[in-house]
Amino acid sequence: MGTFFGAIGSIISAVVGLWPFGKGMITGHLVTMRRFLRTFTVGHGATTARHGGGDLPIDLWWKRPEYRRGPVVDQGPDTEGLFTVEYPDERLPTRERFRVLPVLIYDDEDGNVRCTSCNICAKVCPPQCIWMSQAKNTKGNVVPLPEEFYIDMDVCMNCGLCAEYCPFDAIKMDQNFELSNYERHQSHIYSLQDLLVSSAYYAETHPEAWASPEETAERAKVEKKKTQRLQKALTAPQPAEAGA
């Protein structure tokens, strides 16, 4: 018992001695202690039940059915108390500007892949993790479509420069971060089919960016370019007419 009170006295003496010199440090520790104590009285911590429940073999708390799907738990600036998000039973909200890997957009209306294989994204990529090849028609002439498109997810630094510099609004940054697996030499190299997503998917995951004036104007430019290419292809002379 004497040892306990001796330790308490030493702590008090240290606090009193450091107060003039370590006032900021002591104040910071007191703020942290205050938030810790309020965890058990207000906010998310004011409960004896786990937030996520979960399907553990041994669960000491009552399983609430509404938490079995993994509810979204948001800790905003006004949230009181500290808590742990029990992933995957719980999830933090995914913000719109959160970016992981690039994806290629195709239009839902006609299935048109916006990428023209111009190679600009590969040139501006800092770690050089993008490579592609341009498609060719039956005559061997190149056409503005990608035949192959690859991204190495282990090399990608998630900077978003490829999406920033794409002149056809074809490459965007996705939010999917659950990409772990047991093999990395093949499954971590994303091909063209792995990267394709619809414009409706992007509009759903990025509603503010999709409705912004910049995105709207860019889509109008892309649609105009696509229409011009289509009209040029339709008005091109056929082989028989050119020979005549």
C-alpha positions in Angstrom: 0.0 0.0 0.0 2.8 2.3 0.8 4.4 1.6 -2.6 1.1 2.6 -4.3 0.8 5.9 -2.5 4.5 6.6 -3.0 4.0 6.2 -6.8 1.0 8.5 -6.7 3.0 11.1 -4.8 5.9 10.8 -7.3 3.4 11.4 -10.2 1.9 14.4 -8.5 5.4 15.8 -7.8 6.4 15.3 -11.4 3.3 17.0 -12.7 3.8 20.0 -10.4 7.5 20.2 -11.3 6.8 20.0 -15.1 3.8 22.3 -15.1 5.7 25.5 -16.0 7.7 23.7 -18.7 5.4 21.0 -20.0 2.0 22.8 -19.7 1.1 22.0 -23.3 2.0 18.4 -23.0 0.0 17.9 -19.8 -3.0 19.8 -21.3 -2.9 17.5 -24.3 -3.0 14.4 -22.1 -5.9 15.8 -20.1 -7.9 16.4 -23.3 -7.2 12.8 -24.4 -8.3 11.6 -20.9 -11.5 13.6 -21.1 -12.4 12.1 -24.5 -11.7 8.7 -23.2 -13.9 9.1 -20.2 -16.7 10.6 -22.3 -16.6 7.5 -24.5 -18.4 5.6 -21.8 -21.1 8.3 -21.1 -22.0 9.8 -24.5 -21.9 9.1 -28.2 -21.1 5.7 -29.7 -19.5 4.4 -26.5 -22.6 4.9 -24.3 -23.7 1.4 -24.8 -22.9 -2.1 -23.6 -23.6 -3.7 -27.0 -21.1 -4.1 -29.8 -21.8 -1.8 -32.7 -21.3 -4.5 -35.3 -22.5 -7.6 -33.5 -20.8 -10.1 -35.9 -20.9 -13.8 -36.2 -18.2 -14.7 -33.8 -18.3 -18.2 -32.2 -18.2 -16.6 -28.8 -20.0 -13.3 -28.5 -20.7 -11.8 -25.1 -23.1 -9.2 -26.4 -26.5 -9.5 -27.9 -26.5 -9.7 -31.7 -28.7 -7.0 -33.2 -30.1 -8.1 -36.6 -29.8 -4.6 -38.2 -26.0 -4.8 -37.7 -25.4 -8.1 -39.5 -25.0 -6.4 -42.9 -22.2 -4.1 -41.8 -23.6 -0.7 -41.0 -21.8 2.5 -42.0 -20.4 4.3 -39.0 -19.5 7.9 -39.4 -17.3 9.7 -36.9 -17.8 13.4 -37.7 -16.3 16.5 -36.1 -19.3 16.6 -33.7 -19.1 12.9 -32.6 -18.4 12.6 -28.9 -16.3 9.8 -27.5 -13.8 7.4 -29.0 -14.8 4.1 -30.6 -13.4 1.3 -32.8 -15.0 0.4 -36.1 -15.3 -3.3 -36.1 -14.6 -4.0 -39.7 -16.0 -5.9 -41.6 -19.0 -5.9 -39.3 -18.9 -2.2 -39.5 -17.6 0.2 -42.1 -16.6 3.8 -42.3 -18.3 5.8 -45.1 -16.4 6.0 -48.4 -15.9 9.6 -49.4 -16.4 10.6 -53.0 -12.9 11.9 -53.4 -11.3 8.7 -52.0 -9.3 7.1 -54.8 -7.7 3.7 -55.2 -7.2 2.3 -58.7 -8.1 3.7 -62.1 -11.0 2.3 -64.2 -12.1 2.7 -67.8 -15.5 4.1 -68.6 -17.9 2.9 -71.2 -21.2 4.5 -72.1 -24.4 2.7 -71.1 -26.4 4.0 -74.1 -24.3 2.4 -76.8 -21.5 0.5 -75.0 -18.9 2.8 -76.5 -15.5 2.5 -74.7 -14.3 6.1 -74.4 -10.6 5.1 -74.4 -8.9 5.7 -77.8 -5.6 4.2 -76.7 -3.8 7.6 -77.2 -1.2 6.5 -74.6 -1.3 9.8 -72.7 -2.1 8.2 -69.4 0.8 5.8 -69.7 3.1 8.7 -70.5 2.1 10.9 -67.5 2.0 7.9 -65.1 4.9 8.5 -62.5 5.6 4.8 -61.7 4.9 3.7 -65.3 2.3 1.0 -64.3 0.1 1.5 -67.4 0.7 -0.1 -70.8 -1.6 -0.7 -73.8 -1.8 -1.5 -77.5 -4.0 0.0 -80.1 -6.6 -2.1 -82.0 -6.4 -2.6 -85.7 -9.1 -3.3 -88.4 -9.1 -6.1 -90.9 -6.8 -4.1 -93.2 -4.2 -3.6 -90.5 -5.0 0.1 -90.0 -5.1 1.3 -86.4 -8.5 2.3 -85.0 -9.1 4.6 -81.9 -9.8 1.7 -79.5 -7.6 -0.2 -77.1 -6.9 -3.8 -77.9 -5.0 -4.4 -74.7 -4.9 -2.3 -71.6 -3.1 -3.2 -68.4 -2.5 -1.7 -65.0 -0.3 -3.2 -62.3 -2.0 -2.5 -59.0 1.1 -3.2 -57.0 3.0 -0.4 -58.8 0.1 2.1 -59.0 0.6 5.0 -56.5 -3.1 6.1 -56.7 -2.1 9.7 -57.7 -4.9 10.2 -60.2 -2.7 11.9 -62.9 -4.0 9.5 -65.5 -7.6 10.6 -64.9 -6.5 14.2 -64.8 -4.8 14.2 -68.2 -7.1 11.9 -70.1 -8.5 14.1 -73.0 -11.5 11.7 -73.6 -12.8 11.5 -70.0 -12.2 7.8 -70.3 -10.2 6.9 -67.2 -11.4 7.7 -63.6 -10.3 6.8 -60.1 -12.4 4.1 -58.4 -13.1 3.7 -54.6 -12.9 0.0 -54.3 -10.2 -0.8 -51.7 -11.0 -4.5 -51.0 -8.5 -5.9 -53.4 -6.5 -8.4 -51.3 -6.0 -12.0 -52.4 -3.6 -14.9 -52.1 -1.7 -14.4 -55.3 -0.1 -11.3 -56.8 1.7 -12.2 -60.0 -1.4 -12.6 -62.2 -4.4 -11.3 -60.3 -2.8 -8.0 -59.5 -2.3 -7.2 -63.2 -5.7 -5.7 -64.2 -6.6 -6.2 -67.9 -9.0 -4.3 -70.1 -12.0 -6.4 -69.0 -11.2 -6.0 -65.4 -11.0 -2.2 -65.7 -14.2 -1.5 -67.6 -17.1 0.0 -65.7 -20.2 1.7 -66.9 -20.9 5.4 -66.8 -23.9 4.7 -64.6 -21.5 3.1 -62.0 -19.3 6.2 -62.0 -22.4 8.5 -61.7 -23.6 6.4 -58.7 -20.2 6.4 -56.9 -19.3 10.0 -57.7 -22.6 12.0 -57.8 -21.1 15.4 -57.1 -18.4 15.1 -59.7 -20.8 13.7 -62.3 -23.2 16.7 -61.8 -20.4 19.3 -61.8 -20.2 21.8 -64.6 -16.7 20.7 -65.5 -17.8 17.0 -65.9 -20.9 18.0 -67.8 -18.9 20.1 -70.3 -16.3 17.3 -70.7 -19.0 14.8 -71.5 -20.4 17.1 -74.1 -17.0 17.4 -75.8 -16.6 13.6 -75.7 -20.0 13.1 -77.2 -19.2 15.6 -80.0 -15.9 13.9 -80.8 -17.6 10.5 -80.8 -20.3 11.8 -83.2 -17.7 13.3 -85.5 -15.8 10.0 -85.7 -19.0 8.1 -86.4 -20.1 10.5 -89.2 -16.6 10.2 -90.7 -16.8 6.5 -90.7 -20.3 6.5 -92.3 -19.4 8.9 -95.0 -16.1 7.2 -95.9 -16.1 5.8 -99.5 -16.6 2.1 -99.8 -13.9 0.0 -101.5 -16.0 -0.6 -104.6 -16.8 3.1 -105.0 -13.2 4.1 -104.5 -12.1 1.6 -107.2 -14.8 2.9 -109.6 
